[in-house]
């Protein structure tokens, strides 16, 4: 494989990592706390969080696809790669753990996107019409927060494993 193709693949892999993991971190640690502080107990809070989700999910999904494609490409080009389902060295064992964590993170994201977020959206619509239950919204929001923190912890572990793989 040429150095140019590998460099392009690495560029898009890093860019996708910034979008996916960086986006989750920035939104969770900076944006949402400020939105909550400014819009506490106002109807605009629900709409703002929904709009944020609606804008971030497509970007994060695209980033995940790019990560998978470029990651598989780079993995197969690595001299430590012995083949599919071959775990004969430390590199391939660490890579296996990394892939398990990536799958876990993606599954949490799918659950958030296709279960928790739609429930939040329905509850938000009901609240906007004066028919919703704030307690239900708060419960769903807490679930979203907890699962997002699980994703953050998994992301940190994935980044640590990536650093370890680079050092092997």
N, C-alpha and C positions, 0 to 999 in steps of 0.2 A: 504494500500500500504506500502511496506517495505521501511525503511529508505535508504537502499542500492539502490533500484530502483529509488527512488526520487533523491538521490545524483547523480547517473549516468545521470539522465534526466537533472538535473540542470547543471552539468558539460557540457553536449553537448549543452544545451541552451546558456550558457555563451560563449562557444567556437564559436558557430554559430553567436552570437551577435558581438563578436570581429571580426570575418571574414567579416560579412556583413556591419555593421555600422563602425567598425574600418577601414576596407578596403576603404570604401567610403571617410572617413575623411582623411586618410593618402594619398590616391591618389589625392584627391582634394586640400588638404592644403599643401602637401609637394612635391609629385612627379610631378604632372602636371606643377606647377609653375617653377620648375627647368628644366623640359624638354623644356618648352616654352622659358626660358631664354637662355638655351644652344643652342637650335636648331631653334631659331627664323628665320623665312623666309627661312628655308632649307627644301628640299624635305623629308629628314629623319624625320622631325617633324610629318608629316602625317602618315608615316609607324609606328613610335614609338607609337603614340597615338592609332592607330588601333590595334597594337599588345597588348598593355596594356588592351584595351577593350576585346579583344579576350581571354586573359588569365583570366581576372577578372570575366566576366559574368558567366562562369560555376561555379566558386567558390561561387559567390554571390547567384546564383540560388540554389545550394545545401544547402547553409547556410539558405536560406529562408525556404526551405522544412523542414530542421531540426528544425528551430525555430517554425514553425507551429505545427509539430508533438509533440515536447517536450513541447511547450507552452500549447497546448490543454490537454496533459496528466497532466501537473502540475496544470492547472486551475481546472480540474475536481477533483483533489485530495485536493484542498484547502477547508478548513472548511467554508469559506465564500461563496463558490459556491452553489447556490440554485437550479441550473438546467438551461437547455437551455431556453434562452429568458426570464429569470427571473431577474429583475433589482430592487430587493426589498431593497437593502442596498447600502451603499456608495461604497463598494468594487466592486460590480457587475456593478455599474454605471461608475466608473472609468475604469474598465476593458472594458466596451463597447466602451468608448471613445478611449481607447488604441487600440482596434481592428479596429475601424474605421480609425484611423491614420495609422495602419499597412497596411490595405487594400489600403489606398490612396498612401502610400509610394511604395507598390508593383506595383500599377497601373502606377505610374510615372516611375518606373523601367522598366516595360513592354514596355511603350511608348518609353523610351530611347533605349531599347534593340532592339525593332522590328520596329521602325520608324526612329528615329534620327540616330542611329548608322549605319543602312544600307545606308541611304542617305549620311552620311559622308564617308562611305566606297566607294560608287560609285563615289562621288566627288573626293575622294583621288586618286582613280584609274585614273580618267580622268586627274587630275593634274599631276600625274606621267607620263602620256603620252603626256603632253603638250596641252591637249584639255579642261582642266577643268577651272572653274571660281573660283578664289581665294575669291571673294566676297561671293559667294554661300557657300564655305567651311567655311568662317568666320561667316556667318549667322548661319549655322548649328552648328558650334562650340559654338557660343554664346547661342544658344538654349540648347545645351547639358550642358553648364555651369549653366545656369539659372535653369534648371530642376534638376541638381545635387544639387544645393543649396537648392532647395525646399525639396529634399530628406534629406539633412543634417538637415534642420530645423525640419522636421517631425521626424527624428531619435532622435533629442535632446528632443522633446516633448514626444516621446515614452519612452525614458530612464527616463525622469522626472516622467511620470506616473507610470513606473515600481517601482521607488523609493517610490512614494506615496503608491502604493499597498502594498509594503513591510512594510510600517509603519502603515497600517490600521490593 
